[in-house]
């Protein structure tokens, strides 16, 4: 029988205390929103600061909505070990062009 495990991702965190609390609670991934229209948006630099707080087995996720390839590259440069999440009108080719593991919401 295959063994499946539900993974938990908390998205939209912007403060150190919230990141730390999520890690303490046992999350598997923490998402950082890089979408300027979101009230939970952070810059790539801020995402990097917060991602540095994560232990090795907690995955940072960068969430993009219809971002330019240049902005995606900025995010990837700031948080090179991140999984990418695309949440806009990106095509499969757009997602693959980022050259990183990704999920499509």
Phi, psi and omega in degrees: 000129181294144177258124179243146179230130176287130177258143183248125175240130173254130186240152174089018179282142183230349185241146180304315183300323179289320176299313180299318180295320179296318178298314179300327180284349175097024179296157178265334183209151176231127182262139177244124185276119177248052180235108188305334181280353180273140175293345179259016182293140171234159175282163174304323180294318179291321176301319179296317178301314181291321181295330178296344179279348187279137174288168187305327185261014172252120186274127171282140179235130176256120182261125180239147174231108177052040181280154176288155176303326180294319180290322176299317178298323176299316179297314180297321178295324182285323182229076189295340181264013185280148165276144179258143175236124179254128189229030181231221182262021182297140175276169176301321179296320177300314181296315180295328182296338179292340176071022181228157172300143183212162168235152181243119181270000000 
